[in-house]
Structure formats: structure tokens, C-alpha cells
Amino acid sequence: MIAWVLYDIKNDKTRTKVAKICKQSGLYRVQFSVFLGTIDRNMKDSLQLQIEDLIDEATDSVYIFPMSKNELQETVLLGQAFDKKLVSDEVMALFL
């Protein structure tokens, strides 16, 4: 499946750890607090558990949005949708 991970995390150290977990899960950073990539259900579940252990649920927000390739291709990107310095060819290929 394709998954988006978006977060708003107050603590810098926690935010850095969550970003590292996303990268280790095979996701690509497309904005400073947004990751996108292809992961299987087990990896998504593992990612969720790891993030839950790190964040402060009283102050932090994390969204994991799974979607199909067809749904991703229907995504509308407006303006400077991605940080061009962060987005890889692998990410752009997901939209083709």
C-alpha cells in the first residue's frame, strides 16, 4: 500500500526520532513533516506502534493515511506541492 505520514510534534527530539522511523520504514520525506511511500500492512502496523511509544498524545498529532495507487494518482498537487530538495525520483514515480 501507499501511505502518507503527516505529523505535528512539539518536542524536537521526538520529531527527529519519528522522522528517522519513517525513513527506516522506507518512506520518503516530501515536506519537513510529511512522508510518503510504499509499505506493507505489517510495516504500517509497526510504524504506528513505534510512533505511539514516542509521542505525547496530549500535545502531538500524527496521521497515517493508507491509499491505493489509483487514489494517489487522483491526488491534486497545487503550487509548490513538494519541497523539490527533498523529493526523490522514487516519490515522483508513485504519481505516474
Residue pairs with C-beta under 8 A, 6 or more apart in sequence:
1 38
1 39
1 40
1 41
1 44
1 66
1 67
1 68
2 36
2 37
2 38
2 66
2 67
2 68
2 69
2 71
2 72
2 94
3 27
3 36
3 37
3 38
3 39
3 44
3 64
3 65
3 66
3 67
4 34
4 35
4 36
4 63
4 64
4 65
4 67
5 22
5 27
5 34
5 35
5 36
5 47
5 62
5 63
5 64
5 65
6 33
6 34
6 35
6 62
6 63
6 65
7 15
7 18
7 33
7 51
7 60
7 61
7 62
7 63
8 33
8 60
8 61
9 15
9 18
9 33
9 55
9 60
9 61
9 62
10 56
10 59
10 60
11 56
11 60
14 54
14 55
14 56
14 60
15 33
17 54
18 51
18 54
18 55
18 62
19 29
19 35
21 47
21 50
21 51
21 54
22 29
22 35
22 47
23 29
23 35
25 37
25 39
25 43
25 46
25 47
26 37
26 38
26 39
26 43
27 35
27 36
27 37
27 39
28 35
28 36
28 37
28 86
28 87
28 88
28 90
28 91
29 35
29 83
29 86
30 36
30 82
30 83
30 86
30 87
30 91
31 82
31 83
31 86
32 83
32 86
36 91
36 94
37 90
37 91
37 94
38 94
39 47
44 64
44 66
47 64
48 64
51 62
55 62
69 94
72 94
72 95
73 95
73 96
75 95
77 95
82 91
